[in-house]
């Protein structure tokens, strides 16, 4: 059996993580890795402890900023980095 490349595994995981997003407009996942190891994961949406757009405003989503983006949403990459740092992971040199 041929082994799947790590990059393909990470992309599949990011795609699966995107389904966890509470954003009405976009679903994005991210996997933070270093030396073939997963450091952190994340998906786009509002910060932990705030509202979930799909529950509060299921039709139109949350309020928009001047660029048309969700005013509270964090990018999937931001969430992955914030979670890694919060838990003491070193992210320098990661992708």
C-alpha positions in Angstrom: 0.0 0.0 0.0 1.3 3.4 -1.0 1.6 5.9 1.9 -0.1 9.2 1.6 2.1 12.3 1.6 2.0 14.3 4.7 0.9 17.4 2.8 -2.1 15.5 1.5 -2.9 14.3 5.0 -2.7 17.9 6.3 -4.8 19.3 3.5 -7.5 16.6 4.1 -7.5 17.4 7.8 -7.8 21.1 7.1 -10.8 20.4 4.8 -12.4 18.3 7.5 -11.8 21.0 10.1 -13.5 23.5 7.9 -16.8 21.7 8.5 -16.6 22.7 12.2 -16.8 26.4 11.3 -19.7 28.4 12.6 -19.3 31.0 9.9 -22.3 31.3 7.6 -20.3 32.7 4.7 -17.1 30.6 4.6 -15.7 27.4 6.0 -11.9 27.2 6.3 -9.6 24.9 8.3 -5.9 25.1 9.1 -3.2 22.7 10.3 0.0 24.1 11.8 2.9 21.7 11.3 6.6 21.4 11.9 8.8 18.5 10.8 5.9 16.3 9.8 4.2 16.8 13.2 1.0 18.6 13.9 1.4 21.5 16.3 -2.1 22.9 16.2 -5.3 23.0 14.3 -8.0 25.7 13.8 -11.0 26.8 11.8 -12.5 30.2 11.1 -15.1 31.7 13.2 -15.8 34.0 16.2 -13.4 33.9 19.2 -14.1 31.3 21.8 -16.7 32.4 24.3 -18.6 34.7 21.9 -21.6 34.0 19.7 -21.7 31.5 16.9 -22.8 33.2 13.7 -24.8 30.2 12.4 -26.8 30.0 15.6 -27.3 33.7 16.3 -28.0 34.9 12.7 -28.5 31.7 10.6 -29.9 33.6 7.6 -27.4 36.5 7.1 -24.5 35.7 9.5 -22.9 38.2 11.8 -22.4 41.9 11.2 -20.0 42.9 8.4 -17.1 45.3 8.5 -16.3 47.8 5.8 -14.7 45.1 3.6 -17.7 42.8 3.9 -16.0 40.4 6.3 -17.4 39.1 9.6 -16.6 41.8 12.1 -15.6 39.2 14.8 -14.4 36.3 12.9 -10.8 35.0 13.2 -9.1 33.3 10.3 -8.5 29.5 10.7 -4.7 30.2 10.8 -5.1 32.8 13.5 -7.1 30.3 15.6 -4.5 27.6 15.1 -1.6 30.0 16.1 -3.5 31.4 19.1 -4.3 27.9 20.4 -0.7 26.8 19.9 0.7 29.8 21.8 -1.9 29.4 24.6 -0.8 25.9 25.2 2.9 26.7 25.1 3.8 25.2 21.7 6.7 26.8 19.8 5.5 27.9 16.4 8.8 29.3 15.0 9.6 27.5 11.7 6.2 25.9 11.4 4.0 26.0 8.4 
